[in-house]
Amino acid sequence: MCDTARDVVAGVVEELSGETSAPQITVEERSILDDADLHDRYAEEVPVLLLNGRVHNIWRVDPARLRAALLAL
């Protein structure tokens, strides 16, 4: 599921990179295996997508919802 989420995020970010109204987007991928705090918080919800530190999606990333959320930032 992480690979699928990664592909969806990459596709949406690539799509938005050509739009002048889109915000600058920085993607940081982190592993719960490398961070005990993340593991404690999200072990049952992987993959989890955070936008500006807030949970946007767990388990599956909907491209249309992600696109709309990024444009609203």
KACORBEL-V381986 format. One line per field, one symbol per residue. ss: DSSP state (~ for helix, > for strand, _ for the rest). phi: phi as a letter, one per 30 degrees, with the letter a starting at -180 (. if undefined). burial: # if it has 9 or more other ideal C-beta (glycine too) atoms within 8 Angstrom, else .. A space follows every 50 residues. Layout:
# KACORBEL-V381986
ss->???
phi->???
burial->???
This chain:
# KACORBEL-V381986
ss->_~~~~~~~~~~~~~~~~__________________~~~~~~~_____>>> >__>>>>>____~~~~~~~~~~_
phi->.ddddedddddddddddccdddddcccbcbcddcbddddddbecbddbcc chicdcbbibcdddddedddddd
burial->...###.######.##.....#..#......#..#..##..#...####. #....###..#.#.###.###..
